[in-house]
Amino acid sequence: MDDDPAGTETEQERIAELSALVERLEARVAELLERNAALADRVAALEAERGRHSGTSSKPPSSDPVGPRQSRAERRAAGRAARKQGKQPGAPGANLARRPAELTMVHRPACCGGCGADLTGAEVMGEVRRQVIDLPAIQVIVTDHVAERRRCPCGHETAGVFPPEARAPVCWGPEIRALAVYLMDRQHLPVARVAELLGELLDAPVSTGWLCALQQEAAGRLGDFVAHTKAGLGVAPVVHADETGTRVGVKRHWVHTLTTNRLTLLVVHPRRGVEALDDIGVLADYRGTVVHDGWAPYQHYDRAAHAQCGAHLLRHLAAVGETPGFAIWTAQLARVLIDAKRAAQAAADAGQPTVGARRANRIRRRYHDTLAVAFALLPAGPPPPRRHRGGWSSAQRDAWNLASRLRDDADQVLRLLDDTRVPFTNNDAERSLRMVKLHDKISGAFRSADGAEAFATIRSYIQTAALNGHNRLAALRQLFTTGAWLPPLAGGT
């Protein structure tokens, strides 16, 4: 029987339709598989981010989750010292020592505890002493300053001169003014609580408006200090730089710091990048070494040498090393960085400006060999611009970014081998900014840019005073009497 042409044509059309459908379904399946892989990678990235802590990121230790306490056996198994509670062997003791007494009070028994006889004039057989250290009753001292006007026999009248603190018919003196600024800018008490404390403790009822004006006045008196500090930073061999965010009103501002082990400068600016650093005006002509966390705007200042914070890099390595395939090379590179730190410290202790060539070359060789292992474990790069695309997992992307940074900035990472004045970490700058975050937690956002800038200027002053062993409250007292204390400009790191 002959084939039916119509039936054959219909069957071929059906096959073509089914083939097209299969192709569409295969394309759809491939699309869904790719999307599923991207979503799985995104979930993995979010879970990794959720698991970040102070050891693998820049999060503060206060944000770490609180887990159950480890037993001594568990700590010993983890390689950590199983210390007992309390004072440790060899640690210096702390006790309340006796002091020379300004007042002695003798407590005599009035009558015999046995027969009840009067003990006046009885023989003293011994004594036991106990010393109480306390404060006198706190009260303000009110001083009337009287400026006389006297007439000379020649007929000319001359008036006496008031001291600087007698600035109005009735005013608060430098002790209360210094204490108020100390409480606001060192102890970070909110303005209303400072007013309450002064009123209840010192019987000095001040207003919150007066306290805000006092901060502005204190900052205004520090113009010479700021200029002096910038000059010192400009000639220091090593300067630490960092920045952190803060809120001024409803807007985000940035607190920038430039610091050494003797000088601190804090500046509030609405910008975070090069524009803010240019306005601060220290780094443009700086020729020393800037220690920072690798943030790109610092690299803009190419007249200076650069060094990157090893503590940041160790945290990044720990984060990448949480992926099992990358644990070996990240741990090895962390050991290289620690060895570089120890070599630089040993050379510095020996008074050497650089690490010896043989030891430094050995560390550099290990450093680059480890990076070669890292790249061998990764796909041929670079990864695609968009995350969760192109077959790269988030873990691979993070590993590539870190390895590339360590390769491209190797001279900055290992700067301490060439200059032992360069420290391993950027802790000086981070300590400088820590109190800004504490202020945000206690007092909340700044109400105005002027208030934020005044806080930063005063913090620069009292932190610099403390770095130089100068009493902070004494420095503020001097500010309100003879003028701002100025630090020595000896080189620092």
The 8 nearest C-alpha neighbors of each residue, nearest first, counted from 0:
[[1, 2, 3, 4, 6, 7, 5, 8],
 [2, 0, 3, 4, 7, 6, 5, 8],
 [3, 1, 4, 0, 7, 6, 5, 8],
 [2, 4, 6, 5, 7, 1, 8, 0],
 [5, 3, 7, 6, 2, 8, 9, 1],
 [4, 6, 8, 7, 3, 9, 10, 2],
 [7, 5, 9, 3, 8, 4, 10, 2],
 [8, 6, 10, 4, 9, 5, 11, 3],
 [7, 9, 11, 5, 6, 10, 4, 12],
 [8, 10, 6, 12, 7, 11, 5, 13],
 [11, 9, 13, 7, 12, 8, 6, 14],
 [12, 10, 14, 8, 13, 9, 15, 7],
 [13, 11, 15, 9, 10, 14, 16, 8],
 [14, 12, 10, 16, 11, 15, 17, 9],
 [13, 15, 11, 17, 16, 12, 18, 10],
 [16, 14, 12, 18, 13, 17, 19, 11],
 [17, 15, 13, 19, 14, 18, 20, 12],
 [16, 18, 20, 14, 19, 15, 21, 13],
 [19, 17, 15, 21, 20, 16, 14, 22],
 [20, 18, 22, 16, 17, 21, 15, 23],
 [19, 21, 17, 23, 18, 22, 24, 16],
 [22, 20, 24, 18, 23, 19, 25, 17],
 [23, 21, 25, 19, 20, 24, 26, 18],
 [24, 22, 20, 26, 21, 25, 27, 19],
 [23, 25, 27, 21, 26, 22, 28, 20],
 [24, 26, 28, 22, 27, 23, 21, 29],
 [25, 27, 23, 29, 24, 28, 22, 30],
 [28, 26, 24, 30, 25, 29, 23, 31],
 [27, 29, 25, 31, 30, 26, 24, 32],
 [30, 28, 32, 26, 27, 31, 25, 33],
 [29, 31, 27, 33, 28, 32, 34, 26],
 [32, 30, 34, 28, 33, 29, 35, 27],
 [33, 31, 35, 29, 34, 30, 28, 36],
 [34, 32, 36, 30, 31, 35, 29, 37],
 [33, 35, 31, 37, 36, 32, 30, 38],
 [34, 36, 32, 38, 37, 33, 31, 39],
 [37, 35, 39, 33, 34, 38, 40, 32],
 [36, 38, 387, 34, 40, 35, 39, 41],
 [37, 39, 41, 35, 40, 36, 42, 34],
 [40, 38, 36, 42, 41, 37, 35, 43],
 [41, 39, 43, 37, 38, 42, 392, 36],
 [40, 42, 38, 44, 43, 39, 37, 45],
 [43, 41, 39, 45, 44, 40, 46, 38],
 [42, 44, 40, 46, 41, 45, 47, 39],
 [43, 45, 41, 47, 42, 46, 393, 48],
 [46, 44, 48, 42, 47, 43, 49, 41],
 [45, 47, 49, 43, 48, 44, 42, 50],
 [46, 48, 44, 50, 45, 49, 43, 51],
 [49, 47, 45, 51, 50, 46, 44, 43],
 [50, 48, 46, 47, 51, 45, 52, 44],
 [49, 51, 47, 48, 46, 52, 45, 55],
 [52, 50, 48, 49, 55, 56, 47, 53],
 [53, 51, 54, 55, 63, 56, 58, 50],
 [52, 54, 58, 60, 56, 59, 55, 57],
 [53, 55, 52, 314, 56, 317, 51, 57],
 [56, 54, 314, 318, 317, 52, 53, 51],
 [57, 55, 53, 58, 314, 52, 54, 51],
 [56, 58, 53, 59, 55, 311, 314, 52],
 [57, 59, 53, 56, 52, 60, 62, 51],
 [60, 58, 61, 53, 62, 57, 63, 52],
 [59, 61, 53, 62, 63, 58, 52, 54],
 [60, 62, 59, 63, 58, 64, 53, 65],
 [63, 61, 60, 59, 64, 58, 52, 53],
 [64, 62, 60, 52, 61, 65, 53, 59],
 [65, 63, 66, 62, 52, 61, 60, 50],
 [64, 66, 63, 67, 68, 62, 61, 60],
 [65, 67, 64, 68, 69, 63, 62, 70],
 [68, 66, 69, 65, 70, 64, 73, 74],
 [67, 69, 66, 70, 65, 71, 73, 74],
 [70, 68, 73, 74, 67, 71, 72, 66],
 [69, 71, 73, 72, 74, 68, 81, 75],
 [70, 72, 81, 74, 73, 75, 69, 82],
 [73, 71, 75, 70, 74, 76, 81, 69],
 [74, 72, 76, 70, 75, 71, 69, 77],
 [73, 75, 77, 79, 71, 76, 72, 81],
 [74, 76, 72, 78, 79, 77, 73, 81],
 [77, 75, 73, 78, 74, 72, 79, 71],
 [78, 76, 74, 75, 79, 73, 72, 80],
 [79, 77, 75, 76, 74, 80, 73, 81],
 [80, 78, 74, 75, 77, 81, 76, 73],
 [79, 81, 82, 75, 74, 78, 71, 77],
 [80, 82, 71, 75, 74, 79, 83, 72],
 [83, 81, 80, 84, 71, 87, 85, 79],
 [84, 82, 85, 81, 87, 86, 71, 80],
 [83, 85, 82, 86, 87, 81, 71, 88],
 [84, 86, 87, 83, 82, 88, 90, 92],
 [85, 87, 88, 90, 84, 92, 83, 91],
 [86, 88, 90, 89, 85, 83, 82, 84],
 [89, 87, 90, 86, 91, 85, 83, 92],
 [88, 90, 87, 91, 86, 92, 85, 93],
 [89, 91, 87, 88, 92, 86, 93, 85],
 [92, 90, 89, 93, 86, 88, 87, 94],
 [93, 91, 90, 94, 86, 89, 87, 88],
 [92, 94, 91, 95, 96, 90, 86, 85],
 [95, 93, 96, 92, 97, 91, 86, 98],
 [94, 96, 97, 93, 98, 132, 130, 92],
 [97, 95, 94, 98, 93, 130, 99, 132],
 [98, 96, 95, 99, 130, 100, 132, 129],
 [97, 99, 100, 96, 130, 132, 95, 101],
 [98, 100, 101, 97, 102, 130, 96, 103],
 [101, 99, 102, 98, 103, 130, 97, 132],
 [100, 102, 99, 103, 98, 132, 104, 130],
 [103, 101, 100, 104, 99, 105, 130, 131],
 [104, 102, 105, 100, 101, 130, 106, 128],
 [103, 105, 106, 102, 107, 128, 130, 100],
 [106, 104, 107, 103, 128, 126, 108, 102],
 [105, 107, 104, 108, 109, 126, 103, 127],
 [108, 106, 109, 105, 118, 119, 110, 123],
 [107, 109, 110, 106, 118, 111, 119, 112],
 [108, 110, 118, 107, 117, 119, 111, 116],
 [111, 109, 117, 118, 116, 115, 108, 112],
 [112, 110, 115, 116, 113, 114, 118, 117],
 [111, 113, 115, 114, 110, 116, 108, 109],
 [114, 112, 111, 115, 116, 110, 117, 118],
 [115, 113, 116, 111, 112, 110, 117, 118],
 [114, 116, 111, 110, 112, 113, 117, 118],
 [117, 115, 111, 110, 114, 118, 113, 112],
 [116, 118, 110, 119, 109, 111, 115, 121],
 [119, 117, 110, 121, 109, 120, 116, 111],
 [120, 118, 121, 117, 109, 110, 108, 107],
 [119, 121, 118, 122, 117, 123, 109, 107],
 [122, 120, 118, 119, 123, 117, 124, 110],
 [121, 123, 124, 120, 118, 119, 125, 107],
 [124, 122, 125, 121, 126, 120, 107, 118],
 [123, 125, 122, 126, 121, 127, 107, 120],
 [126, 124, 123, 127, 122, 128, 107, 121],
 [125, 127, 128, 124, 123, 105, 106, 107],
 [128, 126, 129, 125, 106, 105, 130, 124],
 [127, 129, 130, 126, 105, 103, 131, 104],
 [130, 128, 131, 127, 97, 132, 126, 104],
 [129, 131, 132, 128, 97, 100, 98, 103],
 [130, 132, 133, 129, 97, 100, 98, 134],
 [133, 131, 130, 134, 98, 97, 100, 95],
 [134, 132, 131, 135, 136, 130, 137, 100],
 [133, 135, 136, 132, 137, 131, 138, 101],
 [136, 134, 137, 133, 138, 132, 101, 131],
 [135, 137, 138, 134, 133, 201, 200, 139],
 [138, 136, 135, 201, 139, 200, 134, 202],
 [139, 137, 201, 136, 140, 202, 200, 203],
 [138, 140, 201, 141, 202, 137, 203, 175],
 [139, 141, 142, 138, 172, 137, 201, 143],
 [140, 142, 139, 143, 172, 171, 138, 144],
 [141, 143, 144, 140, 145, 165, 172, 139],
 [144, 142, 145, 141, 165, 169, 168, 146],
 [143, 145, 142, 146, 161, 165, 162, 168],
 [146, 144, 147, 143, 161, 159, 160, 142],
 [147, 145, 159, 160, 161, 158, 144, 148],
 [148, 146, 159, 158, 145, 149, 157, 160],
 [147, 149, 158, 157, 159, 156, 146, 150],
 [150, 148, 156, 157, 147, 158, 151, 155],
 [149, 151, 156, 155, 154, 157, 152, 148],
 [150, 152, 153, 154, 155, 156, 149, 157],
 [151, 153, 154, 150, 155, 156, 149, 157],
 [154, 152, 151, 155, 150, 156, 157, 149],
 [153, 155, 152, 151, 150, 156, 149, 157],
 [156, 154, 151, 150, 153, 157, 152, 149],
 [155, 157, 150, 149, 151, 148, 154, 158],
 [158, 156, 148, 149, 150, 155, 159, 151],
 [159, 157, 148, 147, 149, 146, 160, 156],
 [158, 160, 146, 147, 148, 161, 157, 145],
 [161, 159, 146, 162, 158, 147, 145, 163],
 [160, 162, 165, 146, 163, 159, 144, 145],
 [161, 163, 164, 165, 160, 166, 144, 480],
 [164, 162, 165, 166, 161, 480, 481, 479],
 [163, 165, 166, 162, 172, 173, 480, 479],
 [166, 164, 163, 162, 167, 161, 170, 144],
 [165, 167, 164, 163, 170, 168, 161, 162],
 [168, 166, 169, 170, 165, 164, 171, 161],
 [167, 169, 170, 166, 165, 144, 143, 171],
 [170, 168, 167, 171, 165, 166, 143, 172],
 [171, 169, 167, 172, 168, 166, 165, 164],
 [170, 172, 175, 176, 173, 169, 164, 174],
 [171, 173, 174, 164, 175, 176, 170, 165],
 [172, 174, 176, 175, 479, 177, 476, 164],
 [175, 173, 177, 176, 172, 178, 476, 171],
 [176, 174, 178, 177, 173, 172, 179, 171],
 [175, 177, 173, 179, 174, 178, 172, 180],
 [178, 176, 475, 476, 174, 180, 179, 175],
 [179, 177, 181, 175, 176, 180, 174, 182],
 [178, 180, 176, 182, 181, 177, 175, 183],
 [181, 179, 183, 177, 182, 178, 184, 176],
 [182, 180, 178, 185, 179, 184, 183, 177],
 [183, 181, 186, 179, 180, 185, 184, 188],
 [184, 182, 187, 188, 180, 181, 186, 185],
 [183, 185, 187, 181, 182, 180, 186, 454],
 [184, 186, 181, 187, 182, 183, 458, 180],
 [185, 187, 182, 188, 183, 184, 181, 438],
 [188, 186, 183, 184, 185, 438, 182, 189],
 [187, 189, 183, 186, 182, 193, 192, 190],
 [190, 188, 442, 192, 191, 193, 187, 183],
 [189, 191, 193, 192, 207, 194, 188, 183],
 [190, 192, 194, 193, 189, 207, 195, 188],
 [193, 191, 195, 194, 189, 190, 196, 188],
 [194, 192, 196, 190, 195, 191, 197, 188],
 [193, 195, 191, 192, 197, 196, 205, 198],
 [194, 196, 192, 198, 193, 197, 199, 191],
 [197, 195, 193, 199, 198, 194, 200, 192],
 [198, 196, 201, 203, 194, 200, 195, 199],
 [197, 199, 204, 203, 202, 195, 196, 201],
 [200, 198, 196, 202, 197, 201, 195, 203],
 [201, 199, 197, 196, 198, 202, 137, 203],
 [202, 200, 203, 197, 138, 198, 199, 137],
 [201, 203, 198, 199, 200, 204, 197, 138],
 [202, 204, 198, 201, 197, 205, 139, 199],
 [203, 205, 198, 202, 197, 194, 206, 195],
 [206, 204, 194, 203, 209, 198, 207, 197],
 [207, 205, 209, 208, 194, 210, 204, 191],
 [206, 208, 210, 209, 191, 190, 194, 211],
 [209, 207, 211, 206, 210, 212, 205, 213],
 [208, 210, 212, 206, 207, 211, 213, 205],
 [209, 211, 213, 207, 208, 212, 214, 206],
 [212, 210, 208, 214, 213, 209, 207, 215],
 [211, 213, 209, 215, 210, 214, 216, 208],
 [214, 212, 210, 216, 211, 215, 209, 217],
 [215, 213, 217, 211, 216, 212, 218, 453],
 [216, 214, 212, 218, 213, 217, 453, 219],
 [215, 217, 213, 219, 214, 218, 212, 220],
 [216, 218, 214, 220, 219, 215, 213, 221],
 [219, 217, 453, 215, 221, 220, 216, 456],
 [218, 220, 216, 217, 221, 215, 222, 453],
 [219, 221, 217, 218, 222, 216, 483, 478],
 [222, 220, 224, 218, 219, 223, 225, 483],
 [221, 223, 225, 224, 220, 219, 226, 218],
 [224, 222, 226, 225, 221, 227, 220, 483],
 [223, 225, 227, 221, 222, 226, 485, 228],
 [226, 224, 228, 222, 227, 223, 229, 221],
 [227, 225, 223, 229, 228, 224, 230, 222],
 [226, 228, 224, 230, 225, 229, 223, 231],
 [229, 227, 231, 225, 230, 226, 224, 232],
 [230, 228, 232, 226, 231, 227, 233, 225],
 [229, 231, 233, 227, 228, 232, 226, 234],
 [232, 230, 228, 488, 229, 233, 234, 235],
 [231, 233, 229, 235, 234, 230, 228, 238],
 [232, 234, 230, 231, 285, 235, 281, 229],
 [233, 235, 232, 231, 236, 230, 490, 285],
 [234, 236, 490, 232, 237, 233, 491, 231],
 [237, 235, 287, 288, 234, 490, 492, 491],
 [238, 236, 492, 288, 235, 287, 289, 421],
 [239, 237, 289, 259, 258, 492, 290, 288],
 [240, 238, 290, 258, 428, 257, 289, 291],
 [241, 239, 257, 291, 256, 428, 290, 238],
 [240, 242, 256, 428, 255, 291, 429, 239],
 [243, 241, 255, 254, 256, 253, 244, 240],
 [244, 242, 254, 253, 255, 245, 241, 432],
 [243, 245, 253, 252, 254, 251, 242, 246],
 [246, 244, 252, 253, 251, 247, 243, 254],
 [247, 245, 251, 444, 250, 252, 248, 445],
 [248, 246, 445, 250, 444, 447, 446, 249],
 [247, 249, 446, 250, 445, 246, 447, 444],
 [248, 250, 247, 246, 251, 444, 446, 445],
 [251, 249, 247, 248, 246, 252, 269, 245],
 [250, 252, 246, 245, 247, 244, 249, 253],
 [253, 251, 269, 245, 246, 268, 244, 247],
 [254, 252, 244, 268, 243, 267, 245, 271],
 [253, 255, 267, 243, 242, 266, 244, 268],
 [256, 254, 242, 266, 265, 241, 253, 267],
 [255, 257, 265, 264, 241, 240, 242, 258],
 [258, 256, 240, 264, 239, 263, 238, 428],
 [257, 259, 263, 239, 262, 238, 428, 264],
 [260, 258, 492, 262, 261, 238, 491, 239],
 [259, 261, 492, 491, 262, 466, 427, 258],
 [262, 260, 466, 259, 467, 491, 463, 263],
 [263, 261, 463, 259, 258, 260, 228, 264],
 [262, 264, 258, 459, 463, 257, 462, 259],
 [263, 265, 459, 257, 256, 258, 266, 262],
 [266, 264, 256, 455, 459, 255, 456, 254],
 [265, 267, 255, 254, 455, 268, 256, 264],
 [268, 266, 254, 452, 253, 255, 455, 451],
 [267, 269, 253, 270, 252, 275, 254, 266],
 [268, 270, 252, 253, 271, 267, 251, 275],
 [271, 269, 268, 275, 272, 253, 252, 274],
 [270, 272, 253, 275, 269, 273, 268, 274],
 [273, 271, 274, 296, 275, 270, 276, 297],
 [272, 274, 276, 275, 296, 277, 271, 299],
 [273, 275, 277, 276, 272, 278, 270, 271],
 [274, 276, 278, 277, 273, 270, 272, 271],
 [275, 277, 273, 279, 278, 274, 280, 272],
 [278, 276, 280, 274, 275, 279, 273, 283],
 [277, 279, 275, 280, 276, 274, 273, 281],
 [280, 278, 276, 277, 281, 275, 266, 282],
 [279, 281, 277, 278, 282, 283, 276, 229],
 [282, 280, 283, 233, 279, 229, 285, 284],
 [281, 283, 285, 284, 280, 300, 276, 277],
 [284, 282, 285, 281, 280, 300, 277, 302],
 [285, 283, 282, 286, 281, 302, 233, 303],
 [284, 286, 282, 233, 283, 303, 287, 281],
 [287, 285, 303, 302, 284, 288, 304, 234],
 [286, 288, 236, 303, 237, 285, 304, 289],
 [289, 287, 304, 237, 305, 303, 238, 236],
 [288, 290, 305, 238, 239, 237, 306, 304],
 [289, 291, 306, 239, 307, 305, 240, 425],
 [292, 290, 307, 240, 293, 308, 425, 239],
 [291, 293, 308, 307, 294, 311, 290, 425],
 [294, 292, 307, 291, 295, 297, 308, 298],
 [293, 295, 292, 296, 297, 291, 298, 241],
 [294, 296, 298, 297, 293, 299, 272, 292],
 [297, 295, 298, 299, 273, 272, 294, 300],
 [296, 298, 299, 295, 300, 294, 293, 273],
 [297, 299, 296, 295, 300, 301, 294, 305],
 [300, 298, 297, 296, 301, 295, 273, 302],
 [301, 299, 298, 302, 297, 303, 283, 282],
 [300, 302, 303, 299, 298, 304, 305, 297],
 [303, 301, 300, 286, 285, 304, 284, 283],
 [304, 302, 286, 301, 287, 288, 285, 300],
 [303, 305, 288, 287, 289, 302, 306, 301],
 [306, 304, 289, 288, 411, 290, 303, 307],
 [305, 307, 411, 290, 414, 412, 289, 291],
 [308, 306, 412, 291, 292, 411, 293, 290],
 [307, 309, 424, 425, 292, 310, 311, 291],
 [308, 310, 312, 424, 423, 311, 313, 307],
 [311, 309, 313, 312, 424, 308, 314, 423],
 [312, 310, 314, 309, 313, 308, 315, 292],
 [313, 311, 315, 309, 314, 310, 316, 308],
 [312, 314, 316, 310, 315, 311, 333, 317],
 [313, 315, 55, 317, 311, 312, 316, 56],
 [316, 314, 312, 318, 317, 313, 55, 319],
 [317, 315, 313, 319, 329, 318, 314, 320],
 [316, 318, 320, 314, 55, 315, 319, 313],
 [317, 319, 55, 315, 316, 320, 321, 314],
 [320, 318, 316, 321, 317, 398, 322, 315],
 [319, 321, 326, 317, 322, 325, 318, 329],
 [320, 322, 319, 318, 323, 326, 317, 325],
 [321, 323, 320, 325, 324, 319, 326, 394],
 [324, 322, 326, 325, 321, 320, 327, 319],
 [325, 323, 322, 326, 327, 320, 376, 321],
 [326, 324, 320, 323, 322, 327, 328, 329],
 [325, 327, 320, 323, 329, 324, 328, 330],
 [328, 326, 330, 329, 325, 331, 324, 320],
 [329, 327, 331, 330, 326, 325, 332, 369],
 [328, 330, 332, 316, 331, 326, 320, 327],
 [329, 331, 333, 327, 328, 332, 326, 334],
 [330, 332, 328, 334, 329, 333, 327, 335],
 [333, 331, 335, 329, 334, 330, 328, 369],
 [332, 334, 330, 336, 335, 331, 313, 329],
 [335, 333, 337, 331, 332, 336, 338, 330],
 [336, 334, 332, 338, 333, 337, 339, 366],
 [337, 335, 339, 333, 338, 334, 340, 332],
 [336, 338, 340, 334, 339, 335, 341, 333],
 [339, 337, 335, 341, 340, 336, 342, 334],
 [340, 338, 336, 342, 337, 341, 343, 335],
 [341, 339, 337, 343, 338, 342, 423, 344],
 [342, 340, 344, 338, 343, 339, 345, 337],
 [341, 343, 339, 345, 344, 340, 338, 346],
 [344, 342, 346, 340, 419, 341, 345, 416],
 [345, 343, 347, 341, 346, 342, 348, 340],
 [344, 346, 348, 342, 347, 343, 341, 349],
 [345, 347, 349, 351, 343, 344, 348, 354],
 [346, 348, 350, 344, 349, 351, 419, 345],
 [349, 347, 345, 350, 346, 344, 351, 343],
 [348, 350, 346, 347, 351, 345, 344, 352],
 [351, 349, 347, 348, 346, 352, 345, 419],
 [350, 352, 346, 347, 353, 349, 354, 419],
 [353, 351, 419, 418, 350, 347, 354, 346],
 [354, 352, 417, 418, 419, 351, 416, 355],
 [353, 355, 416, 346, 343, 359, 356, 417],
 [354, 356, 358, 357, 359, 353, 346, 416],
 [355, 357, 359, 358, 360, 354, 353, 361],
 [358, 356, 360, 359, 355, 361, 354, 362],
 [357, 359, 361, 360, 355, 356, 362, 354],
 [358, 360, 356, 362, 361, 357, 354, 355],
 [361, 359, 363, 357, 362, 358, 356, 364],
 [360, 362, 358, 364, 359, 363, 357, 365],
 [361, 363, 359, 365, 360, 364, 366, 358],
 [364, 362, 366, 360, 365, 361, 359, 367],
 [363, 365, 361, 366, 367, 362, 360, 368],
 [366, 364, 368, 362, 363, 367, 369, 361],
 [365, 367, 363, 364, 369, 368, 362, 335],
 [366, 368, 370, 369, 364, 365, 371, 363],
 [369, 367, 371, 365, 370, 366, 364, 372],
 [368, 370, 372, 367, 371, 366, 365, 328],
 [369, 371, 373, 367, 372, 368, 374, 402],
 [372, 370, 368, 374, 369, 373, 367, 375],
 [373, 371, 375, 369, 370, 374, 368, 376],
 [374, 372, 370, 371, 375, 376, 328, 369],
 [373, 375, 377, 371, 376, 372, 370, 399],
 [374, 376, 372, 373, 377, 371, 378, 370],
 [377, 375, 374, 373, 372, 378, 325, 324],
 [376, 378, 374, 375, 379, 395, 373, 399],
 [379, 377, 380, 376, 375, 374, 391, 395],
 [378, 380, 377, 381, 382, 374, 375, 376],
 [381, 379, 382, 378, 377, 399, 383, 374],
 [380, 382, 383, 379, 399, 378, 384, 396],
 [381, 383, 380, 396, 384, 391, 389, 399],
 [384, 382, 385, 389, 381, 388, 386, 391],
 [385, 383, 382, 386, 388, 381, 389, 387],
 [386, 384, 383, 388, 387, 382, 389, 391],
 [385, 387, 388, 384, 383, 393, 391, 396],
 [386, 388, 37, 40, 41, 392, 385, 391],
 [389, 387, 386, 390, 385, 391, 37, 383],
 [388, 390, 391, 383, 387, 382, 386, 385],
 [389, 391, 388, 392, 387, 37, 36, 33],
 [392, 390, 389, 395, 396, 393, 388, 382],
 [391, 393, 395, 394, 40, 396, 390, 387],
 [392, 394, 396, 395, 44, 397, 40, 391],
 [393, 395, 397, 392, 396, 398, 322, 319],
 [396, 394, 398, 392, 393, 397, 399, 391],
 [395, 397, 393, 399, 398, 394, 400, 392],
 [398, 396, 400, 394, 399, 395, 393, 401],
 [397, 399, 395, 401, 396, 400, 319, 402],
 [400, 398, 396, 402, 397, 401, 403, 395],
 [399, 401, 397, 403, 398, 402, 396, 404],
 [400, 402, 404, 398, 403, 399, 405, 397],
 [401, 403, 405, 399, 404, 400, 398, 406],
 [404, 402, 406, 400, 401, 405, 399, 407],
 [403, 405, 401, 407, 406, 402, 408, 400],
 [404, 406, 402, 408, 403, 409, 407, 401],
 [405, 407, 403, 409, 404, 408, 402, 370],
 [406, 408, 404, 405, 409, 403, 410, 402],
 [409, 407, 411, 405, 410, 406, 404, 412],
 [408, 410, 412, 406, 411, 405, 407, 413],
 [409, 411, 413, 408, 412, 414, 306, 407],
 [412, 410, 306, 414, 408, 409, 413, 305],
 [411, 413, 409, 307, 410, 414, 306, 408],
 [414, 412, 410, 415, 411, 416, 409, 339],
 [415, 413, 411, 416, 417, 306, 412, 410],
 [414, 416, 418, 421, 419, 417, 413, 343],
 [417, 415, 354, 414, 418, 413, 343, 353],
 [418, 416, 353, 415, 414, 354, 419, 352],
 [419, 417, 415, 353, 420, 416, 352, 421],
 [418, 420, 415, 421, 352, 343, 353, 347],
 [421, 419, 418, 422, 492, 347, 415, 352],
 [420, 422, 415, 419, 418, 237, 423, 492],
 [423, 421, 424, 420, 415, 419, 425, 492],
 [422, 424, 309, 340, 308, 421, 415, 425],
 [425, 423, 308, 309, 426, 310, 422, 307],
 [424, 426, 308, 427, 428, 291, 290, 239],
 [425, 427, 429, 424, 428, 430, 308, 239],
 [428, 426, 430, 429, 425, 431, 239, 259],
 [429, 427, 431, 426, 430, 239, 425, 240],
 [428, 430, 426, 432, 431, 427, 433, 425],
 [431, 429, 433, 427, 432, 428, 426, 434],
 [430, 432, 428, 429, 433, 427, 434, 256],
 [433, 431, 429, 435, 430, 434, 428, 436],
 [434, 432, 430, 435, 436, 431, 429, 437],
 [433, 435, 437, 436, 432, 438, 431, 430],
 [434, 436, 438, 432, 433, 437, 439, 245],
 [437, 435, 439, 434, 438, 433, 440, 432],
 [436, 438, 434, 440, 439, 435, 441, 433],
 [437, 439, 435, 441, 436, 440, 187, 442],
 [438, 440, 443, 436, 437, 442, 441, 444],
 [441, 439, 437, 438, 443, 442, 436, 444],
 [442, 440, 438, 439, 443, 437, 187, 188],
 [441, 443, 189, 439, 438, 440, 444, 188],
 [444, 442, 439, 440, 441, 445, 438, 246],
 [445, 443, 246, 247, 439, 446, 248, 442],
 [444, 446, 247, 447, 451, 248, 246, 450],
 [445, 447, 248, 247, 444, 450, 448, 451],
 [448, 446, 450, 449, 445, 247, 248, 451],
 [447, 449, 451, 450, 452, 247, 446, 445],
 [450, 448, 452, 447, 451, 453, 215, 446],
 [451, 449, 453, 447, 448, 452, 454, 445],
 [452, 450, 448, 454, 453, 449, 445, 455],
 [451, 453, 455, 449, 454, 450, 267, 448],
 [454, 452, 450, 218, 456, 451, 455, 215],
 [453, 455, 451, 457, 452, 456, 458, 450],
 [456, 454, 458, 452, 265, 453, 457, 266],
 [457, 455, 459, 453, 458, 454, 218, 452],
 [458, 456, 460, 454, 459, 455, 218, 453],
 [457, 459, 455, 461, 460, 456, 462, 454],
 [460, 458, 264, 456, 263, 457, 462, 265],
 [461, 459, 457, 463, 458, 462, 464, 456],
 [460, 462, 464, 458, 471, 463, 459, 465],
 [463, 461, 465, 464, 459, 460, 458, 466],
 [462, 464, 466, 262, 460, 263, 461, 465],
 [463, 465, 469, 461, 467, 462, 466, 471],
 [464, 466, 468, 462, 469, 467, 463, 471],
 [467, 465, 463, 261, 464, 468, 462, 260],
 [466, 468, 464, 465, 469, 261, 463, 486],
 [467, 469, 465, 466, 464, 470, 463, 471],
 [470, 468, 464, 465, 467, 471, 474, 466],
 [469, 471, 473, 472, 474, 465, 468, 464],
 [472, 470, 474, 461, 473, 464, 465, 469],
 [471, 473, 475, 474, 470, 476, 181, 177],
 [472, 474, 476, 470, 471, 475, 477, 469],
 [475, 473, 471, 477, 472, 476, 484, 470],
 [474, 476, 478, 472, 177, 477, 473, 471],
 [477, 475, 473, 177, 478, 479, 474, 173],
 [476, 478, 480, 474, 475, 479, 481, 482],
 [477, 479, 483, 482, 475, 476, 480, 474],
 [480, 478, 476, 477, 173, 482, 475, 481],
 [481, 479, 477, 478, 482, 476, 173, 163],
 [480, 482, 477, 478, 479, 483, 163, 476],
 [483, 481, 478, 480, 477, 479, 484, 220],
 [482, 484, 478, 477, 485, 221, 224, 220],
 [483, 485, 474, 482, 486, 477, 478, 224],
 [486, 484, 224, 483, 487, 227, 228, 223],
 [485, 487, 488, 484, 464, 467, 463, 262],
 [488, 486, 489, 485, 231, 261, 467, 490],
 [487, 489, 231, 486, 490, 228, 230, 235],
 [490, 488, 487, 491, 231, 235, 261, 486],
 [489, 491, 235, 488, 236, 492, 234, 231],
 [492, 490, 259, 260, 235, 261, 489, 236],
 [491, 237, 259, 260, 238, 236, 420, 235]]
